[in-house]
Amino acid sequence: MKESEAVEKLINNKEHKKAIELLSSLIETDKENSNWLKMRGDIYYLHQEYTNALNDFTKVLKSDSECKNIASKIEMIKEILKFQALDIYGSTNMNLDPWLDY
């Protein structure tokens, strides 16, 4: 069975943790394959692990700067993280959070 079929089978069976483990090992052996990063990023996003998804999608965008789908996912994650981290009582600097690019 090819690696992509094995990953898709795990995802379809909702065995996301195993899929992430397999994708991580595939990424280690084939660092040039951005499809593995996209798939792992999508699983992280599905499980609301936004920082991990953001890391994977950013790596994909560095290798393929024309990928508009990934660029829009990155922007969406940044917006989610901005609102998750927003503390209206503790910060007066609501629009200039240092960890997000504007």
C-alpha positions in Angstrom: 0.0 0.0 0.0 1.3 3.4 -0.9 2.0 5.9 1.8 -0.7 8.3 0.6 -3.3 5.5 0.6 -2.3 4.5 4.1 -2.6 8.1 5.3 -6.0 8.6 3.6 -7.3 5.4 5.1 -6.3 6.5 8.6 -8.0 9.9 8.1 -11.1 8.3 6.7 -11.3 6.0 9.7 -10.8 9.0 12.0 -7.6 7.7 13.3 -6.0 11.2 13.3 -3.3 10.6 15.9 -2.0 7.6 13.9 -2.2 9.7 10.7 -0.2 12.5 12.3 2.4 10.0 13.4 2.7 8.5 10.0 2.8 11.9 8.3 5.5 13.1 10.7 7.7 10.1 9.8 7.0 10.7 6.1 8.0 14.3 6.5 11.2 13.3 8.1 12.1 11.1 5.2 10.9 13.4 2.5 11.2 17.0 3.5 10.5 18.2 0.0 7.0 16.8 -0.2 4.7 19.6 0.8 1.6 17.4 0.4 2.4 15.7 3.7 2.7 19.0 5.5 -0.7 20.1 4.0 -2.3 16.9 5.2 -0.8 17.1 8.7 -1.7 20.8 8.9 -5.3 20.0 8.0 -5.6 17.4 10.7 -4.1 19.8 13.2 -6.6 22.5 12.1 -9.4 20.0 12.5 -8.4 19.3 16.0 -8.0 23.1 16.8 -4.2 22.7 17.2 -3.8 26.0 15.4 -0.2 26.7 16.2 0.9 23.3 14.8 -1.3 23.9 11.8 0.2 27.3 11.3 3.7 26.0 11.4 3.0 23.3 8.8 1.1 25.7 6.5 3.9 28.3 6.8 6.4 25.7 5.7 4.2 24.8 2.7 3.9 28.5 1.7 7.7 28.9 1.8 8.1 26.1 -0.7 5.1 27.1 -2.8 4.4 30.8 -2.5 1.6 30.6 -5.2 -0.6 28.4 -3.0 -3.5 30.7 -2.3 -5.5 28.1 -0.4 -2.7 27.7 2.1 -2.3 31.5 2.4 -6.0 31.9 3.2 -5.8 29.2 5.8 -2.8 31.0 7.4 -4.8 34.2 7.6 -7.8 32.4 9.1 -5.6 30.8 11.8 -4.0 34.1 12.6 -7.5 35.7 13.1 -8.5 32.7 15.3 -5.4 33.0 17.4 -5.8 36.8 17.7 -9.3 36.4 19.1 -8.3 33.4 21.4 -5.5 35.5 22.9 -7.4 38.7 23.2 -7.7 39.8 26.8 -9.9 42.8 27.0 -9.2 43.4 30.7 -5.4 43.0 30.7 -4.3 44.6 27.5 -4.8 48.0 25.9 -2.7 46.9 22.9 -5.5 44.9 21.3 -4.5 45.4 17.6 -0.7 45.2 17.8 -0.1 41.8 19.4 3.6 41.1 18.9 3.2 37.4 17.8 1.0 38.2 14.8 2.1 39.8 11.5 -0.1 42.6 10.2 
